[in-house]
Amino acid sequence: MPPRNMNHESTSPEHELLHDLTALRLAFAQNVKAMLGSALAGVGLAPRDEFLTQTRLLSRLTDRVEVLEQRVTALEQAEP
């Protein structure tokens, strides 16, 4: 088997095939992600980051409501 030239390896059919397959895999992944995103948007599902943001907001609001309920109870008990 003849020794391979390093410059020849970078343009070999195997290298080009590997490059093409990698590009195809990335394009496929992007297309699938876009298709799933639009399909899920039609169903009304939110992206994970939006869901986590809304969950944190709900938690803070729940805490505030509990504090306000305690204050209202304390004011009601203080009335004659």
N, C-alpha and C positions, 0 to 999 in steps of 0.2 A: 504494500500500500504506500503510495507516495506521500511524503510529508505535506501537510496543508499549509498554505500561505495564510498568515493572519489577515491580510487584506482581503483575500479571497473568501474567508469565512464570513466576513461581515456582509457580503453580497451573495452568499450561497443560496441556492433554492430553499434549503432547510431554514436558513435565517429569515428569508423573506416570508416563508410559510408561517413561521413562528410569529413574526411581526404582524402578518395579516390576521392570524387567529387571535392574537391578543387584542388587536383593534376591533375585531368582530365581537369578541366576548364583551368588551367594554361597551360597544354600541348596543349590543343585545341587553346588557344589564340596565343601561340608561333607558332603553325603550320599555322594558318590562316595568321599571320603576315608574315611568311616566304613565303607562297604561293603568297600573294599579292605583296610582294617585288619582287619576281622573275617575276610575271606577269607584273608588272608595269615597271620593268627594260627592258622587251622585247618591251614595247611600247615606251620607251625612256623618261619616266618621272623620275625626280630627287627627291631624298628625300628632305624633307622640310629644313633641316639644310643646305644642299648643295645649295638649291634654295636661301635661305636667304643670304648665303655667296656670291653667284654670284650677287645677287641684290645689295648688299653693294659695291661690286667691280665695278659694272657697274655705280653706282651713283658717286663713286670717279673718275672714268675715265671720265664720262660726265663733272664733275666739272673741271677736268684738261683740257679737250678739249676746254671748254668755255674760260678758262684763256688764253690758247694758241691762240685761235681765236682773243681775244681782243688784245693780244700782236702783232699778225700779222697785224691786222687792224691799230694799232698805228704806227707800222713800215712803213706800206704802205703809211699812211698819212704824215709821216715825210720825205719821199723821195721827192726830188725836181722835 
